[in-house]
Amino acid sequence: MARIGVEESLTDVQQKLQEDGHEVITLRQEQDANGCDCCIISGQDENVMGMQDTAIQGAVISAQGLSANDISQEVQQRLQQQQ
């Protein structure tokens, strides 16, 4: 399965993605995103400074307002689009 980076505060999302068979990496700093197919962020501090540096080539999904199941479905859709 895919290697998914998940922000540290999103433990329910980490558990759901692990149940789905993905390798889950906890995102604590920018370098943790290296090699990830997709990253899930909380969206609370998204682009606070207006900078647009990218650390990965894959999708970045904001978890704001979404359940763990919603995020799991979004990850599946994004991974299919990348293939």
mmCIF file of the N, C-alpha and C atoms, coordinates in Angstrom:
data_MODEL
# 
_entry.id   MODEL 
# 
loop_
_atom_site.group_PDB 
_atom_site.id 
_atom_site.type_symbol 
_atom_site.label_atom_id 
_atom_site.label_alt_id 
_atom_site.label_comp_id 
_atom_site.label_asym_id 
_atom_site.label_entity_id 
_atom_site.label_seq_id 
_atom_site.pdbx_PDB_ins_code 
_atom_site.Cartn_x 
_atom_site.Cartn_y 
_atom_site.Cartn_z 
_atom_site.occupancy 
_atom_site.B_iso_or_equiv 
_atom_site.pdbx_formal_charge 
_atom_site.auth_seq_id 
_atom_site.auth_comp_id 
_atom_site.auth_asym_id 
_atom_site.auth_atom_id 
_atom_site.pdbx_PDB_model_num 
ATOM 1   N N  . MET A 1 1  ? 0.831   -1.185 0.000   1.00 0.00 ? 1  MET A N  1 
ATOM 2   C CA . MET A 1 1  ? 0.000   0.000  0.000   1.00 0.00 ? 1  MET A CA 1 
ATOM 3   C C  . MET A 1 1  ? 0.880   1.255  0.000   1.00 0.00 ? 1  MET A C  1 
ATOM 4   N N  . ALA A 1 2  ? 0.250   2.369  0.207   1.00 0.00 ? 2  ALA A N  1 
ATOM 5   C CA . ALA A 1 2  ? 0.937   3.655  0.105   1.00 0.00 ? 2  ALA A CA 1 
ATOM 6   C C  . ALA A 1 2  ? 1.568   4.074  1.433   1.00 0.00 ? 2  ALA A C  1 
ATOM 7   N N  . ARG A 1 3  ? 2.522   4.970  1.315   1.00 0.00 ? 3  ARG A N  1 
ATOM 8   C CA . ARG A 1 3  ? 3.160   5.587  2.488   1.00 0.00 ? 3  ARG A CA 1 
ATOM 9   C C  . ARG A 1 3  ? 2.478   6.942  2.692   1.00 0.00 ? 3  ARG A C  1 
ATOM 10  N N  . ILE A 1 4  ? 1.796   7.089  3.832   1.00 0.00 ? 4  ILE A N  1 
ATOM 11  C CA . ILE A 1 4  ? 0.983   8.271  4.096   1.00 0.00 ? 4  ILE A CA 1 
ATOM 12  C C  . ILE A 1 4  ? 1.542   9.015  5.306   1.00 0.00 ? 4  ILE A C  1 
ATOM 13  N N  . GLY A 1 5  ? 1.806   10.302 5.145   1.00 0.00 ? 5  GLY A N  1 
ATOM 14  C CA . GLY A 1 5  ? 2.233   11.146 6.256   1.00 0.00 ? 5  GLY A CA 1 
ATOM 15  C C  . GLY A 1 5  ? 1.008   11.762 6.909   1.00 0.00 ? 5  GLY A C  1 
ATOM 16  N N  . VAL A 1 6  ? 0.911   11.656 8.236   1.00 0.00 ? 6  VAL A N  1 
ATOM 17  C CA . VAL A 1 6  ? -0.251  12.182 8.955   1.00 0.00 ? 6  VAL A CA 1 
ATOM 18  C C  . VAL A 1 6  ? 0.233   13.064 10.097  1.00 0.00 ? 6  VAL A C  1 
ATOM 19  N N  . GLU A 1 7  ? -0.335  14.256 10.193  1.00 0.00 ? 7  GLU A N  1 
ATOM 20  C CA . GLU A 1 7  ? 0.031   15.171 11.268  1.00 0.00 ? 7  GLU A CA 1 
ATOM 21  C C  . GLU A 1 7  ? -0.187  14.505 12.628  1.00 0.00 ? 7  GLU A C  1 
ATOM 22  N N  . GLU A 1 8  ? 0.692   14.792 13.545  1.00 0.00 ? 8  GLU A N  1 
ATOM 23  C CA . GLU A 1 8  ? 0.747   14.114 14.841  1.00 0.00 ? 8  GLU A CA 1 
ATOM 24  C C  . GLU A 1 8  ? -0.575  14.142 15.616  1.00 0.00 ? 8  GLU A C  1 
ATOM 25  N N  . SER A 1 9  ? -1.338  15.209 15.514  1.00 0.00 ? 9  SER A N  1 
ATOM 26  C CA . SER A 1 9  ? -2.568  15.344 16.297  1.00 0.00 ? 9  SER A CA 1 
ATOM 27  C C  . SER A 1 9  ? -3.734  14.511 15.762  1.00 0.00 ? 9  SER A C  1 
ATOM 28  N N  . LEU A 1 10 ? -3.596  13.920 14.600  1.00 0.00 ? 10 LEU A N  1 
ATOM 29  C CA . LEU A 1 10 ? -4.697  13.196 13.961  1.00 0.00 ? 10 LEU A CA 1 
ATOM 30  C C  . LEU A 1 10 ? -4.606  11.683 14.210  1.00 0.00 ? 10 LEU A C  1 
ATOM 31  N N  . THR A 1 11 ? -4.667  11.284 15.478  1.00 0.00 ? 11 THR A N  1 
ATOM 32  C CA . THR A 1 11 ? -4.479  9.874  15.823  1.00 0.00 ? 11 THR A CA 1 
ATOM 33  C C  . THR A 1 11 ? -5.577  8.970  15.274  1.00 0.00 ? 11 THR A C  1 
ATOM 34  N N  . ASP A 1 12 ? -6.821  9.444  15.222  1.00 0.00 ? 12 ASP A N  1 
ATOM 35  C CA . ASP A 1 12 ? -7.907  8.622  14.678  1.00 0.00 ? 12 ASP A CA 1 
ATOM 36  C C  . ASP A 1 12 ? -7.690  8.350  13.192  1.00 0.00 ? 12 ASP A C  1 
ATOM 37  N N  . VAL A 1 13 ? -7.162  9.330  12.481  1.00 0.00 ? 13 VAL A N  1 
ATOM 38  C CA . VAL A 1 13 ? -6.863  9.166  11.063  1.00 0.00 ? 13 VAL A CA 1 
ATOM 39  C C  . VAL A 1 13 ? -5.704  8.191  10.882  1.00 0.00 ? 13 VAL A C  1 
ATOM 40  N N  . GLN A 1 14 ? -4.676  8.304  11.727  1.00 0.00 ? 14 GLN A N  1 
ATOM 41  C CA . GLN A 1 14 ? -3.549  7.377  11.664  1.00 0.00 ? 14 GLN A CA 1 
ATOM 42  C C  . GLN A 1 14 ? -4.021  5.944  11.834  1.00 0.00 ? 14 GLN A C  1 
ATOM 43  N N  . GLN A 1 15 ? -4.881  5.710  12.816  1.00 0.00 ? 15 GLN A N  1 
ATOM 44  C CA . GLN A 1 15 ? -5.394  4.360  13.080  1.00 0.00 ? 15 GLN A CA 1 
ATOM 45  C C  . GLN A 1 15 ? -6.195  3.823  11.905  1.00 0.00 ? 15 GLN A C  1 
ATOM 46  N N  . LYS A 1 16 ? -7.069  4.648  11.329  1.00 0.00 ? 16 LYS A N  1 
ATOM 47  C CA . LYS A 1 16 ? -7.900  4.217  10.207  1.00 0.00 ? 16 LYS A CA 1 
ATOM 48  C C  . LYS A 1 16 ? -7.049  3.853  8.996   1.00 0.00 ? 16 LYS A C  1 
ATOM 49  N N  . LEU A 1 17 ? -6.058  4.676  8.692   1.00 0.00 ? 17 LEU A N  1 
ATOM 50  C CA . LEU A 1 17 ? -5.202  4.402  7.537   1.00 0.00 ? 17 LEU A CA 1 
ATOM 51  C C  . LEU A 1 17 ? -4.355  3.153  7.753   1.00 0.00 ? 17 LEU A C  1 
ATOM 52  N N  . GLN A 1 18 ? -3.917  2.910  8.988   1.00 0.00 ? 18 GLN A N  1 
ATOM 53  C CA . GLN A 1 18 ? -3.182  1.681  9.291   1.00 0.00 ? 18 GLN A CA 1 
ATOM 54  C C  . GLN A 1 18 ? -4.084  0.466  9.125   1.00 0.00 ? 18 GLN A C  1 
ATOM 55  N N  . GLU A 1 19 ? -5.338  0.584  9.559   1.00 0.00 ? 19 GLU A N  1 
ATOM 56  C CA . GLU A 1 19 ? -6.303  -0.503 9.370   1.00 0.00 ? 19 GLU A CA 1 
ATOM 57  C C  . GLU A 1 19 ? -6.518  -0.788 7.891   1.00 0.00 ? 19 GLU A C  1 
ATOM 58  N N  . ASP A 1 20 ? -6.446  0.250  7.070   1.00 0.00 ? 20 ASP A N  1 
ATOM 59  C CA . ASP A 1 20 ? -6.602  0.101  5.615   1.00 0.00 ? 20 ASP A CA 1 
ATOM 60  C C  . ASP A 1 20 ? -5.360  -0.510 4.969   1.00 0.00 ? 20 ASP A C  1 
ATOM 61  N N  . GLY A 1 21 ? -4.288  -0.686 5.744   1.00 0.00 ? 21 GLY A N  1 
ATOM 62  C CA . GLY A 1 21 ? -3.082  -1.323 5.235   1.00 0.00 ? 21 GLY A CA 1 
ATOM 63  C C  . GLY A 1 21 ? -1.984  -0.385 4.772   1.00 0.00 ? 21 GLY A C  1 
ATOM 64  N N  . HIS A 1 22 ? -2.131  0.902  5.017   1.00 0.00 ? 22 HIS A N  1 
ATOM 65  C CA . HIS A 1 22 ? -1.116  1.870  4.596   1.00 0.00 ? 22 HIS A CA 1 
ATOM 66  C C  . HIS A 1 22 ? 0.003   1.968  5.632   1.00 0.00 ? 22 HIS A C  1 
ATOM 67  N N  . GLU A 1 23 ? 1.180   2.332  5.156   1.00 0.00 ? 23 GLU A N  1 
ATOM 68  C CA . GLU A 1 23 ? 2.290   2.665  6.050   1.00 0.00 ? 23 GLU A CA 1 
ATOM 69  C C  . GLU A 1 23 ? 2.097   4.120  6.474   1.00 0.00 ? 23 GLU A C  1 
ATOM 70  N N  . VAL A 1 24 ? 1.963   4.350  7.777   1.00 0.00 ? 24 VAL A N  1 
ATOM 71  C CA . VAL A 1 24 ? 1.671   5.702  8.272   1.00 0.00 ? 24 VAL A CA 1 
ATOM 72  C C  . VAL A 1 24 ? 2.917   6.285  8.931   1.00 0.00 ? 24 VAL A C  1 
ATOM 73  N N  . ILE A 1 25 ? 3.292   7.478  8.501   1.00 0.00 ? 25 ILE A N  1 
ATOM 74  C CA . ILE A 1 25 ? 4.421   8.223  9.040   1.00 0.00 ? 25 ILE A CA 1 
ATOM 75  C C  . ILE A 1 25 ? 3.869   9.432  9.791   1.00 0.00 ? 25 ILE A C  1 
ATOM 76  N N  . THR A 1 26 ? 4.315   9.630  11.030  1.00 0.00 ? 26 THR A N  1 
ATOM 77  C CA . THR A 1 26 ? 3.879   10.799 11.793  1.00 0.00 ? 26 THR A CA 1 
ATOM 78  C C  . THR A 1 26 ? 4.665   12.018 11.336  1.00 0.00 ? 26 THR A C  1 
ATOM 79  N N  . LEU A 1 27 ? 3.939   13.075 10.964  1.00 0.00 ? 27 LEU A N  1 
ATOM 80  C CA . LEU A 1 27 ? 4.572   14.309 10.501  1.00 0.00 ? 27 LEU A CA 1 
ATOM 81  C C  . LEU A 1 27 ? 4.837   15.229 11.687  1.00 0.00 ? 27 LEU A C  1 
ATOM 82  N N  . ARG A 1 28 ? 6.106   15.382 12.018  1.00 0.00 ? 28 ARG A N  1 
ATOM 83  C CA . ARG A 1 28 ? 6.504   16.295 13.094  1.00 0.00 ? 28 ARG A CA 1 
ATOM 84  C C  . ARG A 1 28 ? 7.267   17.491 12.540  1.00 0.00 ? 28 ARG A C  1 
ATOM 85  N N  . GLN A 1 29 ? 7.960   17.278 11.420  1.00 0.00 ? 29 GLN A N  1 
ATOM 86  C CA . GLN A 1 29 ? 8.712   18.337 10.765  1.00 0.00 ? 29 GLN A CA 1 
ATOM 87  C C  . GLN A 1 29 ? 8.670   18.103 9.259   1.00 0.00 ? 29 GLN A C  1 
ATOM 88  N N  . GLU A 1 30 ? 9.077   19.089 8.495   1.00 0.00 ? 30 GLU A N  1 
ATOM 89  C CA . GLU A 1 30 ? 8.959   19.043 7.037   1.00 0.00 ? 30 GLU A CA 1 
ATOM 90  C C  . GLU A 1 30 ? 9.633   17.820 6.419   1.00 0.00 ? 30 GLU A C  1 
ATOM 91  N N  . GLN A 1 31 ? 10.779  17.429 6.927   1.00 0.00 ? 31 GLN A N  1 
ATOM 92  C CA . GLN A 1 31 ? 11.521  16.301 6.364   1.00 0.00 ? 31 GLN A CA 1 
ATOM 93  C C  . GLN A 1 31 ? 10.769  14.985 6.480   1.00 0.00 ? 31 GLN A C  1 
ATOM 94  N N  . ASP A 1 32 ? 9.832   14.873 7.431   1.00 0.00 ? 32 ASP A N  1 
ATOM 95  C CA . ASP A 1 32 ? 9.070   13.642 7.599   1.00 0.00 ? 32 ASP A CA 1 
ATOM 96  C C  . ASP A 1 32 ? 8.206   13.338 6.375   1.00 0.00 ? 32 ASP A C  1 
ATOM 97  N N  . ALA A 1 33 ? 7.891   14.348 5.577   1.00 0.00 ? 33 ALA A N  1 
ATOM 98  C CA . ALA A 1 33 ? 7.042   14.174 4.401   1.00 0.00 ? 33 ALA A CA 1 
ATOM 99  C C  . ALA A 1 33 ? 7.798   13.567 3.216   1.00 0.00 ? 33 ALA A C  1 
ATOM 100 N N  . ASN A 1 34 ? 9.122   13.564 3.278   1.00 0.00 ? 34 ASN A N  1 
ATOM 101 C CA . ASN A 1 34 ? 9.914   13.008 2.177   1.00 0.00 ? 34 ASN A CA 1 
ATOM 102 C C  . ASN A 1 34 ? 9.565   11.548 1.953   1.00 0.00 ? 34 ASN A C  1 
ATOM 103 N N  . GLY A 1 35 ? 9.283   11.189 0.719   1.00 0.00 ? 35 GLY A N  1 
ATOM 104 C CA . GLY A 1 35 ? 8.983   9.809  0.371   1.00 0.00 ? 35 GLY A CA 1 
ATOM 105 C C  . GLY A 1 35 ? 7.531   9.409  0.591   1.00 0.00 ? 35 GLY A C  1 
ATOM 106 N N  . CYS A 1 36 ? 6.703   10.326 1.042   1.00 0.00 ? 36 CYS A N  1 
ATOM 107 C CA . CYS A 1 36 ? 5.287   10.014 1.251   1.00 0.00 ? 36 CYS A CA 1 
ATOM 108 C C  . CYS A 1 36 ? 4.508   10.176 -0.052  1.00 0.00 ? 36 CYS A C  1 
ATOM 109 N N  . ASP A 1 37 ? 3.552   9.301  -0.267  1.00 0.00 ? 37 ASP A N  1 
ATOM 110 C CA . ASP A 1 37 ? 2.690   9.380  -1.440  1.00 0.00 ? 37 ASP A CA 1 
ATOM 111 C C  . ASP A 1 37 ? 1.593   10.418 -1.247  1.00 0.00 ? 37 ASP A C  1 
ATOM 112 N N  . CYS A 1 38 ? 1.270   10.692 0.014   1.00 0.00 ? 38 CYS A N  1 
ATOM 113 C CA . CYS A 1 38 ? 0.175   11.586 0.346   1.00 0.00 ? 38 CYS A CA 1 
ATOM 114 C C  . CYS A 1 38 ? 0.386   12.054 1.788   1.00 0.00 ? 38 CYS A C  1 
ATOM 115 N N  . CYS A 1 39 ? -0.055  13.280 2.107   1.00 0.00 ? 39 CYS A N  1 
ATOM 116 C CA . CYS A 1 39 ? 0.047   13.790 3.477   1.00 0.00 ? 39 CYS A CA 1 
ATOM 117 C C  . CYS A 1 39 ? -1.306  14.326 3.932   1.00 0.00 ? 39 CYS A C  1 
ATOM 118 N N  . ILE A 1 40 ? -1.612  14.081 5.211   1.00 0.00 ? 40 ILE A N  1 
ATOM 119 C CA . ILE A 1 40 ? -2.847  14.557 5.817   1.00 0.00 ? 40 ILE A CA 1 
ATOM 120 C C  . ILE A 1 40 ? -2.474  15.579 6.885   1.00 0.00 ? 40 ILE A C  1 
ATOM 121 N N  . ILE A 1 41 ? -3.030  16.768 6.767   1.00 0.00 ? 41 ILE A N  1 
ATOM 122 C CA . ILE A 1 41 ? -2.752  17.826 7.744   1.00 0.00 ? 41 ILE A CA 1 
ATOM 123 C C  . ILE A 1 41 ? -4.052  18.229 8.432   1.00 0.00 ? 41 ILE A C  1 
ATOM 124 N N  . SER A 1 42 ? -3.937  18.790 9.616   1.00 0.00 ? 42 SER A N  1 
ATOM 125 C CA . SER A 1 42 ? -5.131  19.191 10.356  1.00 0.00 ? 42 SER A CA 1 
ATOM 126 C C  . SER A 1 42 ? -5.812  20.398 9.733   1.00 0.00 ? 42 SER A C  1 
ATOM 127 N N  . GLY A 1 43 ? -5.050  21.247 9.057   1.00 0.00 ? 43 GLY A N  1 
ATOM 128 C CA . GLY A 1 43 ? -5.604  22.438 8.430   1.00 0.00 ? 43 GLY A CA 1 
ATOM 129 C C  . GLY A 1 43 ? -5.649  23.628 9.367   1.00 0.00 ? 43 GLY A C  1 
ATOM 130 N N  . GLN A 1 44 ? -5.313  23.428 10.640  1.00 0.00 ? 44 GLN A N  1 
ATOM 131 C CA . GLN A 1 44 ? -5.373  24.523 11.607  1.00 0.00 ? 44 GLN A CA 1 
ATOM 132 C C  . GLN A 1 44 ? -4.319  25.585 11.362  1.00 0.00 ? 44 GLN A C  1 
ATOM 133 N N  . ASP A 1 45 ? -3.148  25.174 10.932  1.00 0.00 ? 45 ASP A N  1 
ATOM 134 C CA . ASP A 1 45 ? -2.080  26.146 10.695  1.00 0.00 ? 45 ASP A CA 1 
ATOM 135 C C  . ASP A 1 45 ? -1.661  26.154 9.228   1.00 0.00 ? 45 ASP A C  1 
ATOM 136 N N  . GLU A 1 46 ? -2.574  25.825 8.358   1.00 0.00 ? 46 GLU A N  1 
ATOM 137 C CA . GLU A 1 46 ? -2.312  25.714 6.935   1.00 0.00 ? 46 GLU A CA 1 
ATOM 138 C C  . GLU A 1 46 ? -1.939  27.061 6.329   1.00 0.00 ? 46 GLU A C  1 
ATOM 139 N N  . ASN A 1 47 ? -0.732  27.154 5.794   1.00 0.00 ? 47 ASN A N  1 
ATOM 140 C CA . ASN A 1 47 ? -0.256  28.320 5.051   1.00 0.00 ? 47 ASN A CA 1 
ATOM 141 C C  . ASN A 1 47 ? -0.427  29.631 5.828   1.00 0.00 ? 47 ASN A C  1 
ATOM 142 N N  . VAL A 1 48 ? -0.075  29.619 7.093   1.00 0.00 ? 48 VAL A N  1 
ATOM 143 C CA . VAL A 1 48 ? -0.225  30.790 7.957   1.00 0.00 ? 48 VAL A CA 1 
ATOM 144 C C  . VAL A 1 48 ? 0.588   31.975 7.441   1.00 0.00 ? 48 VAL A C  1 
ATOM 145 N N  . MET A 1 49 ? 1.788   31.705 6.949   1.00 0.00 ? 49 MET A N  1 
ATOM 146 C CA . MET A 1 49 ? 2.662   32.792 6.517   1.00 0.00 ? 49 MET A CA 1 
ATOM 147 C C  . MET A 1 49 ? 2.553   33.104 5.027   1.00 0.00 ? 49 MET A C  1 
ATOM 148 N N  . GLY A 1 50 ? 1.682   32.403 4.309   1.00 0.00 ? 50 GLY A N  1 
ATOM 149 C CA . GLY A 1 50 ? 1.520   32.661 2.882   1.00 0.00 ? 50 GLY A CA 1 
ATOM 150 C C  . GLY A 1 50 ? 2.634   32.082 2.031   1.00 0.00 ? 50 GLY A C  1 
ATOM 151 N N  . MET A 1 51 ? 3.423   31.166 2.571   1.00 0.00 ? 51 MET A N  1 
ATOM 152 C CA . MET A 1 51 ? 4.516   30.547 1.819   1.00 0.00 ? 51 MET A CA 1 
ATOM 153 C C  . MET A 1 51 ? 3.989   29.304 1.115   1.00 0.00 ? 51 MET A C  1 
ATOM 154 N N  . GLN A 1 52 ? 4.570   28.975 -0.039  1.00 0.00 ? 52 GLN A N  1 
ATOM 155 C CA . GLN A 1 52 ? 4.063   27.853 -0.802  1.00 0.00 ? 52 GLN A CA 1 
ATOM 156 C C  . GLN A 1 52 ? 5.163   26.871 -1.169  1.00 0.00 ? 52 GLN A C  1 
ATOM 157 N N  . ASP A 1 53 ? 6.078   26.610 -0.270  1.00 0.00 ? 53 ASP A N  1 
ATOM 158 C CA . ASP A 1 53 ? 7.119   25.610 -0.509  1.00 0.00 ? 53 ASP A CA 1 
ATOM 159 C C  . ASP A 1 53 ? 6.486   24.228 -0.403  1.00 0.00 ? 53 ASP A C  1 
ATOM 160 N N  . THR A 1 54 ? 6.842   23.333 -1.323  1.00 0.00 ? 54 THR A N  1 
ATOM 161 C CA . THR A 1 54 ? 6.301   21.982 -1.260  1.00 0.00 ? 54 THR A CA 1 
ATOM 162 C C  . THR A 1 54 ? 7.405   21.002 -0.898  1.00 0.00 ? 54 THR A C  1 
ATOM 163 N N  . ALA A 1 55 ? 7.060   20.061 -0.045  1.00 0.00 ? 55 ALA A N  1 
ATOM 164 C CA . ALA A 1 55 ? 8.039   19.069 0.393   1.00 0.00 ? 55 ALA A CA 1 
ATOM 165 C C  . ALA A 1 55 ? 7.796   17.714 -0.255  1.00 0.00 ? 55 ALA A C  1 
ATOM 166 N N  . ILE A 1 56 ? 6.605   17.506 -0.850  1.00 0.00 ? 56 ILE A N  1 
ATOM 167 C CA . ILE A 1 56 ? 6.302   16.224 -1.475  1.00 0.00 ? 56 ILE A CA 1 
ATOM 168 C C  . ILE A 1 56 ? 5.698   16.456 -2.855  1.00 0.00 ? 56 ILE A C  1 
ATOM 169 N N  . GLN A 1 57 ? 5.722   15.408 -3.675  1.00 0.00 ? 57 GLN A N  1 
ATOM 170 C CA . GLN A 1 57 ? 5.107   15.457 -4.997  1.00 0.00 ? 57 GLN A CA 1 
ATOM 171 C C  . GLN A 1 57 ? 3.652   15.008 -4.946  1.00 0.00 ? 57 GLN A C  1 
ATOM 172 N N  . GLY A 1 58 ? 3.272   14.259 -3.909  1.00 0.00 ? 58 GLY A N  1 
ATOM 173 C CA . GLY A 1 58 ? 1.920   13.718 -3.791  1.00 0.00 ? 58 GLY A CA 1 
ATOM 174 C C  . GLY A 1 58 ? 0.916   14.733 -3.290  1.00 0.00 ? 58 GLY A C  1 
ATOM 175 N N  . ALA A 1 59 ? -0.289  14.234 -3.039  1.00 0.00 ? 59 ALA A N  1 
ATOM 176 C CA . ALA A 1 59 ? -1.396  15.073 -2.597  1.00 0.00 ? 59 ALA A CA 1 
ATOM 177 C C  . ALA A 1 59 ? -1.262  15.463 -1.130  1.00 0.00 ? 59 ALA A C  1 
ATOM 178 N N  . VAL A 1 60 ? -1.765  16.647 -0.811  1.00 0.00 ? 60 VAL A N  1 
ATOM 179 C CA . VAL A 1 60 ? -1.868  17.100 0.577   1.00 0.00 ? 60 VAL A CA 1 
ATOM 180 C C  . VAL A 1 60 ? -3.351  17.305 0.847   1.00 0.00 ? 60 VAL A C  1 
ATOM 181 N N  . ILE A 1 61 ? -3.863  16.598 1.859   1.00 0.00 ? 61 ILE A N  1 
ATOM 182 C CA . ILE A 1 61 ? -5.291  16.629 2.170   1.00 0.00 ? 61 ILE A CA 1 
ATOM 183 C C  . ILE A 1 61 ? -5.487  17.290 3.525   1.00 0.00 ? 61 ILE A C  1 
ATOM 184 N N  . SER A 1 62 ? -6.352  18.279 3.578   1.00 0.00 ? 62 SER A N  1 
ATOM 185 C CA . SER A 1 62 ? -6.702  18.936 4.838   1.00 0.00 ? 62 SER A CA 1 
ATOM 186 C C  . SER A 1 62 ? -7.809  18.137 5.509   1.00 0.00 ? 62 SER A C  1 
ATOM 187 N N  . ALA A 1 63 ? -7.603  17.771 6.766   1.00 0.00 ? 63 ALA A N  1 
ATOM 188 C CA . ALA A 1 63 ? -8.575  16.979 7.515   1.00 0.00 ? 63 ALA A CA 1 
ATOM 189 C C  . ALA A 1 63 ? -9.665  17.830 8.140   1.00 0.00 ? 63 ALA A C  1 
ATOM 190 N N  . GLN A 1 64 ? -9.579  19.128 7.994   1.00 0.00 ? 64 GLN A N  1 
ATOM 191 C CA . GLN A 1 64 ? -10.517 20.036 8.645   1.00 0.00 ? 64 GLN A CA 1 
ATOM 192 C C  . GLN A 1 64 ? -11.950 19.735 8.204   1.00 0.00 ? 64 GLN A C  1 
ATOM 193 N N  . GLY A 1 65 ? -12.809 19.385 9.169   1.00 0.00 ? 65 GLY A N  1 
ATOM 194 C CA . GLY A 1 65 ? -14.208 19.109 8.901   1.00 0.00 ? 65 GLY A CA 1 
ATOM 195 C C  . GLY A 1 65 ? -14.503 17.718 8.366   1.00 0.00 ? 65 GLY A C  1 
ATOM 196 N N  . LEU A 1 66 ? -13.495 16.851 8.262   1.00 0.00 ? 66 LEU A N  1 
ATOM 197 C CA . LEU A 1 66 ? -13.683 15.508 7.719   1.00 0.00 ? 66 LEU A CA 1 
ATOM 198 C C  . LEU A 1 66 ? -13.505 14.447 8.794   1.00 0.00 ? 66 LEU A C  1 
ATOM 199 N N  . SER A 1 67 ? -14.241 13.350 8.667   1.00 0.00 ? 67 SER A N  1 
ATOM 200 C CA . SER A 1 67 ? -14.070 12.217 9.576   1.00 0.00 ? 67 SER A CA 1 
ATOM 201 C C  . SER A 1 67 ? -12.913 11.349 9.079   1.00 0.00 ? 67 SER A C  1 
ATOM 202 N N  . ALA A 1 68 ? -12.478 10.403 9.901   1.00 0.00 ? 68 ALA A N  1 
ATOM 203 C CA . ALA A 1 68 ? -11.414 9.485  9.501   1.00 0.00 ? 68 ALA A CA 1 
ATOM 204 C C  . ALA A 1 68 ? -11.833 8.680  8.274   1.00 0.00 ? 68 ALA A C  1 
ATOM 205 N N  . ASN A 1 69 ? -13.119 8.286  8.201   1.00 0.00 ? 69 ASN A N  1 
ATOM 206 C CA . ASN A 1 69 ? -13.607 7.542  7.036   1.00 0.00 ? 69 ASN A CA 1 
ATOM 207 C C  . ASN A 1 69 ? -13.594 8.408  5.779   1.00 0.00 ? 69 ASN A C  1 
ATOM 208 N N  . ASP A 1 70 ? -13.981 9.680  5.915   1.00 0.00 ? 70 ASP A N  1 
ATOM 209 C CA . ASP A 1 70 ? -13.947 10.603 4.772   1.00 0.00 ? 70 ASP A CA 1 
ATOM 210 C C  . ASP A 1 70 ? -12.528 10.737 4.241   1.00 0.00 ? 70 ASP A C  1 
ATOM 211 N N  . ILE A 1 71 ? -11.583 10.864 5.153   1.00 0.00 ? 71 ILE A N  1 
ATOM 212 C CA . ILE A 1 71 ? -10.186 11.026 4.762   1.00 0.00 ? 71 ILE A CA 1 
ATOM 213 C C  . ILE A 1 71 ? -9.671  9.765  4.088   1.00 0.00 ? 71 ILE A C  1 
ATOM 214 N N  . SER A 1 72 ? -10.045 8.609  4.615   1.00 0.00 ? 72 SER A N  1 
ATOM 215 C CA . SER A 1 72 ? -9.644  7.342  4.011   1.00 0.00 ? 72 SER A CA 1 
ATOM 216 C C  . SER A 1 72 ? -10.125 7.249  2.568   1.00 0.00 ? 72 SER A C  1 
ATOM 217 N N  . GLN A 1 73 ? -11.374 7.631  2.316   1.00 0.00 ? 73 GLN A N  1 
ATOM 218 C CA . GLN A 1 73 ? -11.919 7.621  0.957   1.00 0.00 ? 73 GLN A CA 1 
ATOM 219 C C  . GLN A 1 73 ? -11.189 8.608  0.054   1.00 0.00 ? 73 GLN A C  1 
ATOM 220 N N  . GLU A 1 74 ? -10.885 9.785  0.594   1.00 0.00 ? 74 GLU A N  1 
ATOM 221 C CA . GLU A 1 74 ? -10.158 10.803 -0.179  1.00 0.00 ? 74 GLU A CA 1 
ATOM 222 C C  . GLU A 1 74 ? -8.759  10.309 -0.546  1.00 0.00 ? 74 GLU A C  1 
ATOM 223 N N  . VAL A 1 75 ? -8.091  9.646  0.391   1.00 0.00 ? 75 VAL A N  1 
ATOM 224 C CA . VAL A 1 75 ? -6.761  9.081  0.128   1.00 0.00 ? 75 VAL A CA 1 
ATOM 225 C C  . VAL A 1 75 ? -6.849  8.072  -1.007  1.00 0.00 ? 75 VAL A C  1 
ATOM 226 N N  . GLN A 1 76 ? -7.837  7.181  -0.967  1.00 0.00 ? 76 GLN A N  1 
ATOM 227 C CA . GLN A 1 76 ? -7.990  6.178  -2.023  1.00 0.00 ? 76 GLN A CA 1 
ATOM 228 C C  . GLN A 1 76 ? -8.191  6.834  -3.387  1.00 0.00 ? 76 GLN A C  1 
ATOM 229 N N  . GLN A 1 77 ? -9.027  7.865  -3.429  1.00 0.00 ? 77 GLN A N  1 
ATOM 230 C CA . GLN A 1 77 ? -9.270  8.563  -4.694  1.00 0.00 ? 77 GLN A CA 1 
ATOM 231 C C  . GLN A 1 77 ? -8.004  9.226  -5.219  1.00 0.00 ? 77 GLN A C  1 
ATOM 232 N N  . ARG A 1 78 ? -7.277  9.890  -4.336  1.00 0.00 ? 78 ARG A N  1 
ATOM 233 C CA . ARG A 1 78 ? -6.045  10.587 -4.755  1.00 0.00 ? 78 ARG A CA 1 
ATOM 234 C C  . ARG A 1 78 ? -4.991  9.597  -5.243  1.00 0.00 ? 78 ARG A C  1 
ATOM 235 N N  . LEU A 1 79 ? -4.873  8.460  -4.552  1.00 0.00 ? 79 LEU A N  1 
ATOM 236 C CA . LEU A 1 79 ? -3.881  7.468  -4.954  1.00 0.00 ? 79 LEU A CA 1 
ATOM 237 C C  . LEU A 1 79 ? -4.223  6.863  -6.310  1.00 0.00 ? 79 LEU A C  1 
ATOM 238 N N  . GLN A 1 80 ? -5.506  6.665  -6.577  1.00 0.00 ? 80 GLN A N  1 
ATOM 239 C CA . GLN A 1 80 ? -5.921  6.151  -7.889  1.00 0.00 ? 80 GLN A CA 1 
ATOM 240 C C  . GLN A 1 80 ? -5.613  7.153  -8.996  1.00 0.00 ? 80 GLN A C  1 
ATOM 241 N N  . GLN A 1 81 ? -5.769  8.455  -8.689  1.00 0.00 ? 81 GLN A N  1 
ATOM 242 C CA . GLN A 1 81 ? -5.479  9.489  -9.690  1.00 0.00 ? 81 GLN A CA 1 
ATOM 243 C C  . GLN A 1 81 ? -3.989  9.557  -10.011 1.00 0.00 ? 81 GLN A C  1 
ATOM 244 N N  . GLN A 1 82 ? -3.156  9.224  -9.040  1.00 0.00 ? 82 GLN A N  1 
ATOM 245 C CA . GLN A 1 82 ? -1.703  9.295  -9.244  1.00 0.00 ? 82 GLN A CA 1 
ATOM 246 C C  . GLN A 1 82 ? -1.199  8.157  -10.123 1.00 0.00 ? 82 GLN A C  1 
ATOM 247 N N  . GLN A 1 83 ? -1.955  7.089  -10.238 1.00 0.00 ? 83 GLN A N  1 
ATOM 248 C CA . GLN A 1 83 ? -1.487  5.924  -10.986 1.00 0.00 ? 83 GLN A CA 1 
ATOM 249 C C  . GLN A 1 83 ? -1.644  6.081  -12.462 1.00 0.00 ? 83 GLN A C  1 
# 
